[in-house]
Amino acid sequence: MPRNPEFRRRILELVAQIPRGKVMTYGQLALLAGQPGAARQAGYVMNSLQGTEHGLPWQRVVNAQGRVSTGKIGLGDLQLALLINDGVEFDSSGRLDLAARQWWPPEPPQAAAASLFTE
């Protein structure tokens, strides 16, 4: 689990904004949270939500290949079902079309990181 509470806060704020039918990747979250290349740490933040009441659309975070990565923790089928319920389609190999479904905040990444998370 990342020891940086600010990074965690930024990740959770971004996840809260992902609209229905869209997704973000772990790497994208890390980039927008100010730590490019920290996709694994973004995954740790997401994993820390397991078993808590948070109301975040956690299912809308996928890996860079457009696949769910939660099978190892027993949530893969649930995440897939929730995404399908959101209107996200998967091909026969379990991959979604990131070009069509990936969501970015309305501002460019650098501006978003600066404006979304300043107090």
PyMOL commands that set and color helices and strands:
alter all, ss='L'
color gray80, all
select helices_A, chain A and resi 5-17+26-32+39-47+58-60+71-73+76-85+98-101+109-116
alter helices_A, ss='H'
color red, helices_A
select strands_A, chain A and resi 24-25+61-62
alter strands_A, ss='S'
color yellow, strands_A
deselect
rebuild
show_as cartoon
